[in-house]
Amino acid sequence: MKNTIKMVYIALLVAQALVLHLFESMIPVPFITPGAKLGLSNLITVIALYTLERKRDAFLVVTLRIILSTMFGGSLSTLMYSMAGGILSFVAMVIIKEIFKDKVSIIGVSASGAVFHNVGQLLVAAGILHNIWVTLYLPILSIAGIGTGIFVGIAANYLTKHLQKIPYFSKIKR
């Protein structure tokens, strides 16, 4: 029975991430940096990281979200950029969460994930273009990423606090 509950919860997280992704694609982003997004679907990644017991279940949420969002309206390049950013972001968040668990809050974990998401995407761009100079765009993207990562982290902090009130999630450690 516990596996069924977990599968349903993972499916709900993926569905929520897809809805946020679709909603975000409709928002015109007034950033100075072209290509920058709010990263609303990463809110679900952070929540999955803090609510699911195993990291591979949270990783499943990330990969399913990326694959399905690409199927709903993307291309091969979208898949490559999203996978590189998503996987590097996830790995960085797991490492920071585990190593600095008493020193870095959920907001810091989210902000670091946003920065590493940009790093992953720029590495793919450098590989596709065969030009390492594209990484000079990283400082500008990092400023936007830190801002949106803090916003996503604050929202995730708020949501995980309220998820703790549900008996199933009473053991959440933020």
PyMOL commands that set and color helices and strands:
alter all, ss='L'
color gray80, all
select helices_A, chain A and resi 2-25+42-51+55-73+76-99+106-129+132-163+167-169
alter helices_A, ss='H'
color red, helices_A
deselect
rebuild
show_as cartoon
